[in-house]
Amino acid sequence: MNKTIFDIVFIILAAGFLILWAEYGEAETYLVFSFIPLLVAYQLGKYSEKRSKNRPS
């Protein structure tokens, strides 16, 4: 998957989730946990970029 497309899709999904969570959930109490999906996506991006560089073209 193209990196730009993945970034855009992830941003849209994460923003939608956080908006819904703020409207219907306990966002004030558990706001610190909203960074977990962002950190997971960052780590997966680093891993996939490193792995794709090591593959022969």
Helices and strands as residue ranges (DSSP letters): H 3-24, G 31-34, H 35-54
